[in-house]
C-alpha cells in the first residue's frame, strides 16, 4: 500500500510507497522529512493557497507548525512573496522573542513546496508575567501574517530588472507582548485559590509551604526546582488543585507538554467547573497541535463562564491560525466587548483583518492597540506597514519615523522606513535607511536585497550586484535576489553570468515564469537560439496567458527562419494583450 495524501477531503490521492510529496496536490505526506529535519505528523488546517501541518523538529525534539504553499494552487509571484515575507519574519522573530509568542524559526523550499516553520517561544522573561494558575492570554497571533501580493508585471521583450518601486515590501506584524494589561493584572496574581476544596486531615501548613515555594521558584524562572516543589505539594496532598495546576504550568514551560496535559487533567477531575483550568489545558493542547481538543476546552471554559474574555481571545487566535477568519473576528469582537483594554487582542484582530486584505479595518484595530500602548515601537512599525499596503507611503513614513525615534536600535523599523522612501522614489534617502538598518543588523538579507534594487534605480550597477551578493550570502534561497541579479547582469551585457543566476532562481522554483523568460533573452543575446526557444517554451507552457513570453518566442522563431510560427506567436500575444485591456477597462 502507498501513502494516502493528508488532505483526505480535497485530494485523497493514493501515492506510491516511500513518496515524500503527494503526486497530485504536491503537499508533504505523513512521515516525510522536510529538508531532512521536520517530520510531518498531520494536516491541521487548509485554505485556498496554504496548508498547516503539525510536525516534529528532529534536530531539537519539539513540536512545530509548518505552513506550506500548495504548489498547484499558487503562482510563482505568490511563492516569491511568501518566501520573502518568511525571510523577513525569521529576522524579526530572532529579535522579538516574547514569552508565549508564535515566532517564525525557519523557511525554505523542499521539492515542490515552499514552507515556513513556526514555534511558540517561552523564555526567562516570562517569569514576572506568568503564573501557574491562570491562562496566558497573550499566547498567539493567528492567521497568516505573511499575505501574498499581486504579481508584478512580466518583463517585456528586453526587460530590465524588476523596478524597485514596484517591489512589494515584506510586511510582518510584531509579536504580541506578554505583559498583561494593568486592568487584568489582578487576575495574574500568584496566590493560592481559597475557593478550591480541601480534604480534611491534611497538613495544610506543609502544603502551603510547598505551594509558596513553588510559586517563588516559578517567578524566578527556576523551573526544575519549582517542579520539585509542586511535586512535593502533590505528595503532601494529592487532591490539591493548586499543586496539580502549578505542576502543569511548569511542565509546559519545561517543554514536557504531554505530562503537563496529564497534570491539568488531574486538576480538572478535582475541580471541573473552573474556566481558568480549561483555558490552561487549551494552551497545552495548542502546543501539542491538537486543535479540535483545544477548541473543546475553550467551549468548556465558556460554558462555565460565558464572559471569560481570555477564552474568547484564545479561541479567536486558534481560529485565525486555521484560516477561519470570520469566526476568529467574531471571537475577538466578543473578547473586546468584555475587556477592551487588551492590547494583544487588538493586535491579533489587526493581523487577522490584514490577512484578508481589510486594510482599513486593520488600521482601526492597530490604532486601538496604540491607544493602550503608545510607546510600543512594534505597533508603530506595524501601522506604518499597513499604510504602505494602502498605498500611503508618506503616512507610513511618519509611523516608521516614530518607531525609530522610540527605538533607534531597531533595525527592522529602519528597514521599513527605507522601504517607504523607496516607494516615494527618494532613492538616496532610502539607501541611507538601508545602510542604517544594516549597520544595526548586517544579516538582514531583505535589507541587502532592497538596497540592491535602490542602487539599480540610481544606476550604481556594480554596487547593486555587490548588495545582491550580500543578500544571497545570508540567504541563498532568496529567489528574487537571484532573479534581479540575473536581470541586471543581462542588462549590462554579462549574459553568461546572468544565466547562472537565472538557473539558481529556477532551482528554487521551477515555475518562475519571469526567470524562464529572461533566461531565454540571455540565451538569445548569446545567439544560442535553440536553447532560447526551449526556455521560452517553458515560460509559455507554465504561463500561457503571459503575452511577453509569446512576443519573445516570436522574435526567436523569426531569427531561426520559422516565419509562420513566429507570426502565429506574435498574433497570439496581441490577442492576449487585447483581452487584458478589456478585462482592465
DRENNULO-175463 format. One record per residue (C-alpha): chain; x, y, z. Coordinates in steps of 0.5 Angstrom, whole numbers. Example, Ala and Ser with C-alpha at 12.3 -4.5 7.8 and 13.67 -1.06 7.14 Angstrom:
REM residues 2
["A",[25,-9,16]]
["A",[27,-2,14]]
***
This chain:
REM residues 585
["A",[0,0,0]]
["A",[2,7,-2]]
["A",[2,13,3]]
["A",[-5,17,3]]
["A",[-5,24,2]]
["A",[-6,28,8]]
["A",[-11,32,5]]
["A",[-17,27,5]]
["A",[-22,32,4]]
["A",[-19,36,-2]]
["A",[-14,31,-5]]
["A",[-14,24,-2]]
["A",[-9,21,-7]]
["A",[-6,14,-6]]
["A",[1,15,-7]]
["A",[7,10,-8]]
["A",[11,8,-2]]
["A",[17,12,0]]
["A",[14,18,-3]]
["A",[15,25,1]]
["A",[10,29,-3]]
["A",[3,28,-6]]
["A",[4,27,-13]]
["A",[-3,30,-14]]
["A",[-3,36,-10]]
["A",[4,37,-8]]
["A",[4,37,0]]
["A",[8,33,4]]
["A",[6,26,6]]
["A",[5,24,13]]
["A",[12,22,16]]
["A",[16,26,11]]
["A",[22,29,13]]
["A",[22,36,10]]
["A",[29,39,9]]
["A",[31,32,13]]
["A",[29,36,19]]
["A",[22,37,20]]
["A",[18,30,21]]
["A",[11,31,18]]
["A",[5,29,23]]
["A",[-1,31,21]]
["A",[-5,36,17]]
["A",[-9,41,22]]
["A",[-11,47,17]]
["A",[-12,49,10]]
["A",[-14,55,6]]
["A",[-14,57,-1]]
["A",[-7,57,-2]]
["A",[-3,54,4]]
["A",[-4,48,9]]
["A",[-2,48,16]]
["A",[2,42,18]]
["A",[4,39,25]]
["A",[11,37,25]]
["A",[17,35,30]]
["A",[23,38,29]]
["A",[28,32,29]]
["A",[34,37,31]]
["A",[31,40,37]]
["A",[26,35,39]]
["A",[20,39,40]]
["A",[13,40,36]]
["A",[13,46,31]]
["A",[8,48,26]]
["A",[10,48,18]]
["A",[6,53,14]]
["A",[7,51,7]]
["A",[4,54,0]]
["A",[0,49,-4]]
["A",[4,48,-11]]
["A",[-2,47,-15]]
["A",[-6,53,-12]]
["A",[0,59,-12]]
["A",[3,63,-17]]
["A",[11,64,-18]]
["A",[9,71,-15]]
["A",[6,69,-9]]
["A",[11,64,-8]]
["A",[16,69,-9]]
["A",[13,74,-4]]
["A",[11,68,1]]
["A",[19,67,2]]
["A",[21,74,2]]
["A",[16,75,8]]
["A",[18,69,11]]
["A",[25,71,11]]
["A",[24,78,14]]
["A",[19,74,19]]
["A",[25,70,21]]
["A",[30,76,22]]
["A",[24,80,26]]
["A",[23,74,31]]
["A",[30,73,32]]
["A",[30,80,36]]
["A",[23,80,38]]
["A",[22,73,43]]
["A",[17,75,47]]
["A",[15,69,52]]
["A",[8,66,49]]
["A",[9,69,42]]
["A",[9,65,36]]
["A",[15,66,32]]
["A",[18,64,25]]
["A",[24,60,26]]
["A",[26,57,19]]
["A",[24,57,12]]
["A",[26,55,5]]
["A",[24,50,-1]]
["A",[24,43,-1]]
["A",[22,39,-7]]
["A",[15,43,-10]]
["A",[14,46,-3]]
["A",[15,53,0]]
["A",[15,53,7]]
["A",[16,57,14]]
["A",[16,54,21]]
["A",[13,57,27]]
["A",[14,55,34]]
["A",[12,58,41]]
["A",[17,62,45]]
["A",[18,61,52]]
["A",[24,65,56]]
["A",[26,67,62]]
["A",[23,74,61]]
["A",[16,71,62]]
["A",[18,70,70]]
["A",[15,76,72]]
["A",[8,76,68]]
["A",[6,69,68]]
["A",[3,65,74]]
["A",[1,57,74]]
["A",[-6,58,76]]
["A",[-8,63,70]]
["A",[-9,63,63]]
["A",[-4,66,58]]
["A",[-8,71,55]]
["A",[-2,73,50]]
["A",[0,67,47]]
["A",[-1,67,40]]
["A",[-3,71,34]]
["A",[-6,67,29]]
["A",[-7,67,22]]
["A",[-3,68,16]]
["A",[2,74,18]]
["A",[5,74,11]]
["A",[0,75,6]]
["A",[2,74,-1]]
["A",[1,80,-6]]
["A",[-1,81,-13]]
["A",[5,79,-18]]
["A",[9,85,-21]]
["A",[8,86,-29]]
["A",[12,81,-33]]
["A",[18,84,-37]]
["A",[18,86,-44]]
["A",[22,83,-50]]
["A",[28,86,-47]]
["A",[26,87,-39]]
["A",[30,91,-34]]
["A",[31,88,-27]]
["A",[24,89,-23]]
["A",[23,96,-22]]
["A",[25,97,-14]]
["A",[19,102,-13]]
["A",[14,96,-15]]
["A",[18,91,-11]]
["A",[13,90,-5]]
["A",[15,91,2]]
["A",[15,85,6]]
["A",[10,87,11]]
["A",[11,83,18]]
["A",[7,84,24]]
["A",[10,85,31]]
["A",[9,79,36]]
["A",[5,81,42]]
["A",[7,83,49]]
["A",[7,78,54]]
["A",[6,83,60]]
["A",[-1,83,62]]
["A",[-5,90,62]]
["A",[-6,93,69]]
["A",[-13,92,68]]
["A",[-13,85,68]]
["A",[-7,84,73]]
["A",[-11,83,79]]
["A",[-12,76,75]]
["A",[-5,74,75]]
["A",[-3,75,82]]
["A",[1,69,85]]
["A",[-4,67,90]]
["A",[-7,60,93]]
["A",[-14,60,91]]
["A",[-18,59,97]]
["A",[-24,57,94]]
["A",[-21,50,92]]
["A",[-24,45,96]]
["A",[-19,42,101]]
["A",[-19,35,104]]
["A",[-20,35,112]]
["A",[-14,32,116]]
["A",[-8,34,111]]
["A",[-2,38,113]]
["A",[-4,45,111]]
["A",[2,49,113]]
["A",[7,44,110]]
["A",[2,44,104]]
["A",[2,52,103]]
["A",[10,52,105]]
["A",[11,48,98]]
["A",[6,52,94]]
["A",[9,58,96]]
["A",[16,56,95]]
["A",[14,53,88]]
["A",[11,60,86]]
["A",[17,63,88]]
["A",[22,59,84]]
["A",[17,59,78]]
["A",[17,67,79]]
["A",[25,66,79]]
["A",[25,62,73]]
["A",[28,56,76]]
["A",[23,52,73]]
["A",[26,45,75]]
["A",[26,47,83]]
["A",[19,50,82]]
["A",[17,43,79]]
["A",[20,39,85]]
["A",[17,44,90]]
["A",[10,43,87]]
["A",[11,35,86]]
["A",[13,35,94]]
["A",[6,39,95]]
["A",[2,34,91]]
["A",[6,28,95]]
["A",[3,32,101]]
["A",[-4,33,98]]
["A",[-5,29,92]]
["A",[-12,33,91]]
["A",[-9,40,92]]
["A",[-12,43,85]]
["A",[-7,49,86]]
["A",[-1,44,86]]
["A",[-3,40,80]]
["A",[-4,46,76]]
["A",[3,49,78]]
["A",[6,43,76]]
["A",[2,43,69]]
["A",[4,50,68]]
["A",[12,49,70]]
["A",[12,42,66]]
["A",[9,46,60]]
["A",[15,51,61]]
["A",[20,46,61]]
["A",[17,43,54]]
["A",[14,37,57]]
["A",[7,38,54]]
["A",[4,31,55]]
["A",[6,31,62]]
["A",[3,38,63]]
["A",[-3,36,60]]
["A",[-4,30,65]]
["A",[-3,35,71]]
["A",[-9,39,68]]
["A",[-13,33,67]]
["A",[-12,31,74]]
["A",[-13,39,77]]
["A",[-20,39,73]]
["A",[-22,32,75]]
["A",[-22,35,82]]
["A",[-25,42,80]]
["A",[-28,41,73]]
["A",[-32,48,74]]
["A",[-26,53,73]]
["A",[-25,56,67]]
["A",[-18,58,68]]
["A",[-16,51,68]]
["A",[-20,49,62]]
["A",[-16,55,59]]
["A",[-10,53,61]]
["A",[-11,46,59]]
["A",[-13,49,52]]
["A",[-6,52,52]]
["A",[-2,46,53]]
["A",[-7,43,47]]
["A",[-5,48,43]]
["A",[3,47,44]]
["A",[1,39,42]]
["A",[-3,42,36]]
["A",[-9,38,38]]
["A",[-13,44,35]]
["A",[-20,40,36]]
["A",[-19,38,43]]
["A",[-16,45,44]]
["A",[-23,48,42]]
["A",[-27,44,46]]
["A",[-23,47,52]]
["A",[-25,54,50]]
["A",[-32,51,50]]
["A",[-32,48,57]]
["A",[-29,55,60]]
["A",[-34,59,56]]
["A",[-40,54,59]]
["A",[-37,56,66]]
["A",[-36,63,65]]
["A",[-39,66,58]]
["A",[-36,73,60]]
["A",[-29,70,60]]
["A",[-25,74,56]]
["A",[-19,70,55]]
["A",[-22,64,53]]
["A",[-26,68,47]]
["A",[-19,71,45]]
["A",[-15,64,45]]
["A",[-21,61,41]]
["A",[-20,67,36]]
["A",[-13,66,36]]
["A",[-13,59,34]]
["A",[-19,60,29]]
["A",[-15,65,26]]
["A",[-9,60,25]]
["A",[-13,56,22]]
["A",[-15,61,17]]
["A",[-23,61,20]]
["A",[-22,69,20]]
["A",[-30,70,20]]
["A",[-30,66,26]]
["A",[-24,69,29]]
["A",[-26,76,28]]
["A",[-33,75,32]]
["A",[-29,71,38]]
["A",[-24,78,38]]
["A",[-30,82,38]]
["A",[-33,78,44]]
["A",[-27,79,48]]
["A",[-26,86,47]]
["A",[-33,87,49]]
["A",[-32,84,55]]
["A",[-25,87,56]]
["A",[-23,93,51]]
["A",[-16,94,55]]
["A",[-13,88,52]]
["A",[-7,91,47]]
["A",[-5,84,45]]
["A",[-12,82,42]]
["A",[-13,89,38]]
["A",[-6,87,35]]
["A",[-9,80,34]]
["A",[-15,83,31]]
["A",[-11,87,26]]
["A",[-7,82,24]]
["A",[-13,78,22]]
["A",[-16,83,18]]
["A",[-10,84,15]]
["A",[-9,77,13]]
["A",[-16,78,9]]
["A",[-14,85,6]]
["A",[-18,89,10]]
["A",[-13,94,11]]
["A",[-17,100,13]]
["A",[-20,96,19]]
["A",[-14,93,21]]
["A",[-11,100,21]]
["A",[-17,102,26]]
["A",[-15,96,30]]
["A",[-8,98,31]]
["A",[-10,105,33]]
["A",[-14,102,39]]
["A",[-8,98,41]]
["A",[-3,104,40]]
["A",[-8,108,45]]
["A",[-7,103,50]]
["A",[1,102,49]]
["A",[3,109,46]]
["A",[11,108,47]]
["A",[10,101,43]]
["A",[15,101,38]]
["A",[13,95,34]]
["A",[6,97,34]]
["A",[8,104,31]]
["A",[12,100,26]]
["A",[6,95,24]]
["A",[2,101,23]]
["A",[7,104,18]]
["A",[7,97,14]]
["A",[-1,97,14]]
["A",[-1,104,11]]
["A",[4,102,6]]
["A",[0,97,4]]
["A",[-6,102,3]]
["A",[-1,106,-2]]
["A",[0,111,3]]
["A",[8,111,4]]
["A",[8,119,6]]
["A",[4,117,12]]
["A",[7,110,13]]
["A",[14,114,13]]
["A",[11,118,19]]
["A",[10,112,23]]
["A",[16,109,22]]
["A",[20,115,24]]
["A",[16,115,30]]
["A",[18,108,31]]
["A",[26,109,30]]
["A",[25,115,35]]
["A",[22,111,40]]
["A",[28,105,39]]
["A",[34,108,35]]
["A",[37,101,35]]
["A",[31,97,32]]
["A",[34,95,25]]
["A",[27,93,22]]
["A",[24,100,24]]
["A",[30,103,20]]
["A",[29,98,14]]
["A",[21,99,14]]
["A",[23,107,14]]
["A",[27,106,8]]
["A",[22,102,4]]
["A",[17,108,5]]
["A",[23,112,2]]
["A",[24,108,-4]]
["A",[16,107,-5]]
["A",[17,115,-6]]
["A",[23,115,-10]]
["A",[27,118,-5]]
["A",[33,113,-7]]
["A",[38,117,-4]]
["A",[35,117,3]]
["A",[32,110,2]]
["A",[40,108,1]]
["A",[42,111,8]]
["A",[36,108,11]]
["A",[38,101,9]]
["A",[45,103,11]]
["A",[43,105,18]]
["A",[39,98,18]]
["A",[45,94,16]]
["A",[49,98,21]]
["A",[45,95,26]]
["A",[44,88,23]]
["A",[48,86,18]]
["A",[45,79,17]]
["A",[38,83,15]]
["A",[38,79,8]]
["A",[32,83,6]]
["A",[35,90,7]]
["A",[41,88,3]]
["A",[36,86,-3]]
["A",[32,92,-3]]
["A",[39,96,-2]]
["A",[41,93,-9]]
["A",[34,95,-12]]
["A",[35,102,-10]]
["A",[42,102,-13]]
["A",[40,100,-19]]
["A",[35,106,-19]]
["A",[41,110,-18]]
["A",[45,106,-24]]
["A",[50,104,-19]]
["A",[50,97,-22]]
["A",[57,95,-19]]
["A",[55,97,-12]]
["A",[48,94,-13]]
["A",[51,87,-15]]
["A",[55,87,-9]]
["A",[49,88,-5]]
["A",[45,82,-8]]
["A",[51,78,-7]]
["A",[51,80,1]]
["A",[43,78,1]]
["A",[45,72,-2]]
["A",[51,70,3]]
["A",[46,71,8]]
["A",[40,67,5]]
["A",[42,63,-2]]
["A",[35,61,-3]]
["A",[32,69,-3]]
["A",[30,68,-10]]
["A",[28,75,-12]]
["A",[35,77,-11]]
["A",[38,71,-16]]
["A",[33,74,-21]]
["A",[34,81,-20]]
["A",[42,80,-20]]
["A",[41,76,-27]]
["A",[37,81,-30]]
["A",[42,86,-28]]
["A",[47,82,-31]]
["A",[44,81,-37]]
["A",[42,89,-38]]
["A",[49,90,-37]]
["A",[51,85,-42]]
["A",[54,80,-38]]
["A",[50,74,-41]]
["A",[54,68,-38]]
["A",[54,70,-31]]
["A",[46,72,-32]]
["A",[45,65,-34]]
["A",[48,62,-28]]
["A",[44,67,-23]]
["A",[37,65,-27]]
["A",[39,58,-26]]
["A",[40,59,-19]]
["A",[33,62,-19]]
["A",[30,56,-22]]
["A",[33,51,-18]]
["A",[29,54,-12]]
["A",[22,55,-16]]
["A",[22,51,-23]]
["A",[16,55,-24]]
["A",[19,62,-24]]
["A",[16,65,-31]]
["A",[20,71,-31]]
["A",[26,67,-30]]
["A",[25,63,-36]]
["A",[23,69,-40]]
["A",[30,73,-38]]
["A",[34,66,-39]]
["A",[31,66,-46]]
["A",[33,73,-47]]
["A",[40,72,-44]]
["A",[41,66,-49]]
["A",[38,70,-55]]
["A",[44,75,-54]]
["A",[49,70,-54]]
["A",[46,67,-60]]
["A",[44,60,-57]]
["A",[38,60,-61]]
["A",[35,53,-60]]
["A",[36,54,-52]]
["A",[33,61,-52]]
["A",[27,58,-55]]
["A",[27,52,-50]]
["A",[27,57,-45]]
["A",[21,61,-47]]
["A",[17,54,-49]]
["A",[18,53,-41]]
["A",[15,60,-40]]
["A",[9,60,-45]]
["A",[8,53,-42]]
["A",[8,55,-35]]
["A",[4,61,-36]]
["A",[0,61,-43]]
["A",[-3,68,-41]]
["A",[3,72,-41]]
["A",[4,76,-47]]
["A",[11,78,-46]]
["A",[14,71,-47]]
["A",[10,70,-53]]
["A",[13,76,-56]]
["A",[20,74,-54]]
["A",[18,67,-57]]
["A",[16,70,-64]]
["A",[23,74,-64]]
["A",[27,68,-63]]
["A",[23,64,-68]]
["A",[24,69,-73]]
["A",[31,69,-72]]
["A",[31,62,-73]]
["A",[27,63,-80]]
["A",[21,60,-78]]
["A",[17,66,-80]]
["A",[10,62,-80]]
["A",[11,60,-73]]
["A",[13,67,-71]]
["A",[7,70,-74]]
["A",[3,66,-70]]
["A",[6,67,-63]]
["A",[6,75,-65]]
["A",[-1,75,-66]]
["A",[-3,71,-60]]
["A",[1,76,-56]]
["A",[-3,81,-59]]
["A",[-10,77,-57]]
["A",[-7,76,-50]]
["A",[-6,84,-49]]
["A",[-13,86,-52]]
["A",[-16,81,-47]]
["A",[-12,84,-42]]
["A",[-14,91,-44]]
["A",[-21,89,-44]]
["A",[-21,86,-37]]
["A",[-18,92,-34]]
["A",[-23,97,-38]]
***
